[in-house]
Amino acid sequence: MFRLRLVPDHTEIKFMKGRIAGLVVSAVLSLASVVLFFHPGLNYGIDFRGGILVEVRTQGAADFAAMRSKLSALGLGEVALQQFGAPSEVLIRLEQQGGDESNQQKAVDQVRQTLAADFPGSEVRRVEAVGASVSGELFRDGMIAVGLALVAMLIYIWFRFEWQFGVGAVVTLILDVTKTVGFFAITGMQFNLTSVAAVLTIMGYSINDKVVVYDRMRENLRKFKSMPLRQLIDLSINETLNRTINTSLTTFLATLPLALIARGSVQDFAFVVLFGIIVGTSSSIFIAAPILLFLGENRLRRDRVAAPNAAEKPAGAD
């Protein structure tokens, strides 16, 4: 029976030969992402910045000039309009209103009345109004969620494997997250609560992929007791390569329609997850494994010899 295999069986790719290059490239990209975080910075959404977001659908193509003129005359501060999908779909952004939270709702009511009076047939499909205090709490809680997820994963990997595995996984996750922040900065996508959910999704996917590779490494550590750690890591990655590629491709293809068809925050979520799948899969091979090699060279293999015994050679070895 014919079976399509993206990766041949019994590959013998020497991944660890490129370990230095992989770590250097990852470090450079992560440092660049940190720079982009501060300048030009992230495009914070209403959730974190505060303000008002109104999604409107007009009858026929929207007249942006007239709509901007009418809304600016309300005295609500800067008004930003953006086409959202079809020419009849508009996103209206207003800056945060002064005073208490009730002022946000008053501004929303003014926008609704203006649209109803000057643009008959307009439909307000979504409204988000967030005050300063709420936006600050949401941002803080979102960052706490990411931090707690990192700590929980470190504890899980530490107890399930040796501490070298835990440190390698968490360091790699931090590098993955910083690259994702850089992706937000470069693309200009809004960074909001949906973005935090996307980052947490990426972290979960990435750690799952690393656990699969780590499990095979642990099995091989017990099976090939005298095999050099570098050779054992290459063997373990090759043995799980088919599973890794197939799982990543399946998840990628399942998410791709959302990125192409959906709109708004769902589309942004999908694009970020697609980016995270690529980053998480590659980091399992080129980042997590080299870190483990550096940390475990003289600990996981204290009694290793220069080459494995003949009885311990893996299947397909010369």
N, C-alpha and C positions, 0 to 999 in steps of 0.2 A: 504493500500500500504506500502510495506517494505521500510524503510529508514534507512540507516546506520548512526549512531550517535556515534562519537568518545567520546563524553562527554554526560552523561545522562542529561535529563532535570531536572531542580530544584535541582541542586547540592547545598550543604551547607558546602563547604570546608572552614575552618577557616584559611585563608591565613595569616591574620595579627598575628596569633600566632607565625609564623616564621619570623616576620619582622626583628628582631634583627640579626638572623642568616643570612638572605638574605643580609642585608646591610653590615655585617662584611665580608662575603665571597666576595661580590662585591668590597668592598674597598681593600681587600687584593689582589685580582686579578688585580685591576687597578694599585695599587702601584707596584706590580711585573712587570706589563707591562711598567710602567714608567722607572723602573730599566733596563729592557731589551732594552728600547729605547736608553739608554746611553751606555749600555754594554750587549751584543756585538754590539748593534746598528742595524739599518735597512740596508737592501741590496738595496741601491739606484740604480735605473735604469739609463739608458743613459739620460733620460729627466732631472734628477736632479743632476747627477754627472758629466755629460759631457763625451764625448768619441764617439766611433764608434761601431755600432752593425750591423753585416752583417748576414743575413739568407741565407744559401746556401743549394741547393739540388744537390748531386753528382750522377753519374751513378754507381749504385751498392753501397755497403757499403762504407762509408767514411774511408779513411786511415788517422786517426787522427795524428799519429806520423809524417807522411810525410808532412801533411798539416801544422802542427805546426812548423816543421823545415823550410819549405819554407817561411812562413809568418814571422817567427822570424828573418829571414835573411834580411828582408826589413828595419830593423832599426826603426820600429815604436813603440818601447817600448814593454811592456808585452803583450802577446797574450794569450787569454783564449778561448778554444774550448769546446763546450758542445753539446752532442747529443740532438736533438730536435725532439722528436717523433720517426720516423722510423730511422734505422741505416744510411740511406742516407741523413738525414737532420741534418745540423750542424749550430750552432750559433757561430759566431766568434765575440769576443769582443776585442777591442783595446783601450788602454788608450787614454786620451785626448791629442791631439797634441799641441805642443807649437806654439806660434805666433798667427796670426789672424785666422778668420773663414775659409779662403780659404785653410789653411793647412789641415783642416778636409777632404775637398773634394779631395785634392791631395792624401791623405792616402787611401781614398776609391778607387780612380782610380788605385793606385798601387796594392791593394788587388784584384780588378777585373782582372787586367792584369796577375797577378800571377796565379790566379785560371784558367783563360782561357789557359795559356801556359802550366801549370804543371798538371792540372786536367781537361782534355778535357771533354766536355759534362756537366760541372758544370753549374748550373743555379743560378744566384743571384736573390733571390725572394724578398728580402726586405733589405733596407739600412736606418739606422738612424745615423745621424752625428750631434752632438750637442756640441757647444762650451761652454766655461766657463761662459761667460756673459749671454748667453741664458739660460743655465741650472739654474743659480742663479735666474734669473727672473721668470722662470717657477715654481721653488720651492716656491718662495715668493708669487706668484699669487695663487698657489694651497692652501697654508696655509690661505691666505686672504679669499679665497672662502669658506673654512671650517668655519672660524671665522664669516664671514657675514651670513652664513646659520644658525649658532647657534643664533646670535643676532636676525635675522628675525623670527626664530621660537619662541624665548622668547617673542618678541613683539606680535606675532600672538596669542599665548596662553594667554598672559597677558590680551589682550583686549577681547578675546573670553570668558575667564573664570576669576576667581579671581587670584591675583598675586601668591598665594600659588601654584596654578596649574602650572603657568609658570615657577616658580623656580624649582619645582619638576621635570618637564619635561626636562628642560635644564641641570640640574645636572645629571639626568639619562642619557641624551644624551652624556654628557662629559665622564661619566663612560663607556658607550658603545664604544665611539671612542677610549678611552685609551686601552680597551680590544682588539679592532681591531688592534691597533698598536702593542700590544703584540703578536697577532696572526701573523702579518708580521714578527716580530723579531724571533719567534720560528720556523716558517716554512721556513724562508729564501727567501720567495717570493720577487720579485723585487718590490720596492716602486717607482712608477712613476705616470704619469698623469692618467693612467687608474686606478691606486690604489686610487687616490683622487676621481675619479668618483665613484668608489665602495663605499668609505666612505660616500660620499654625498648621494648615493642611500640608504645605510643603515640608515642614519639619517632620510631621508624622510620616509622610511618604518616604522622605529621605532616611529616617532612622529605621524604618521597616526594611528598606533595601540593604542597609548596612548590617542589620541583624542577620539577614540571610547569609551574607558573605562571612560575617564573624562566626556564625554557627559552623560553617564548613571549615573555617580555619581551626576552630576548637576541636572539631572531629579529627582533622589531620594532625593536630599537635599530639593527640593521643595515639593516632595510628602510626605516624612516622616520627618516632621519638628522637631520632638522630639527624633528621633532615634539616639543613640550614633554614633559618626562618625566612630568608629572602626567597628561596626556592619554594618553600611551603606556601607563602602568600601568593606567589604567581600561580601555583597549582590550584589553590582554592578559588582564586578569581576566575581562572579558566574553567573550572568545574561548574561554577554558578553563572557563567557569562550568558549562556543560552537563556536561562530563567530570567536573568536581569534584563536583557534586551527585550525579550518577549513581553514581560510584564510592563516595562516602561512604554513600549510601543502600543500595547493594548490600551493603557491608561491615556496615552497621548491622543490616540485616535478617538477614544470615547469623549475626550474633552474638547477636541478640535471643533466639532459642530457648534458648541456653545460660543466659542470665540468668534466664529464666522457669522452666526445667525443672530445670537442674542444681542441685546443692547444694554447700555447703562452699566450698573455695578456688576451685573451677572457676566457681561462680556469682559469687563476688566478682571474679574475674579478668574475667568477661564484663561485669559492671556497670562496672568501671573502664574497660574498652576502649570501651564505649558512650559513656561520658562523654568519653573521649579523642578519639573520632571527631568529636563535636560541637565540642569545644574546638579540635582540630587543624584542622578544616575552616574554622571561622570565623576562626582566627588567621591563616591563609594570606591571607585577604582583608583583614581589618581591622587586623592587627598587622604582619605581615611586609612587606606592600606599603607602608604608611605609613613604616615605619622605613627601607626602601630609598629612598623619596622624599626623606626628610630627609638621608640620608647621601649620596645621589647627585645631588642637585639641581644642584650646581655642579661635578660631576666626570664623571658619565656623560653629561652634556649640556653640555659647555663651550661649544660653538658653536651651541647651539640658538637658534631664532628664536621670535618670539611665536606664530606659527601655522605649521602644516605647509604645504609647497608643494602646489599643486593636484595635481601628479603623484604626491604621496606620500599622498594621502588614502586611508584604508582603505575597503574595500568597504562600501557602505551609508552612508557618511558624507555629510552634507549638502554 
